[in-house]
């Protein structure tokens, strides 16, 4: 669930934290994430995700 949203006329950014446990290693992770949605006429026309992948990579090893 996002912590907060930031928006403008044609863009919404939702940010928060992913948490989980990598099943194979049993290691937990916590990674910051941002979702950027671009809008046109009130509909999402593109989506990008940005995540701090280092904590996830550390859990895989």
Buried (B, 14 or more C-beta within 10 A) or exposed (E): EEEEEEEEEEEBBBBBBBEEEBEEEEBEBEBEBBBBBEBEEEEEEEEEEEBBEEBBEEBEE
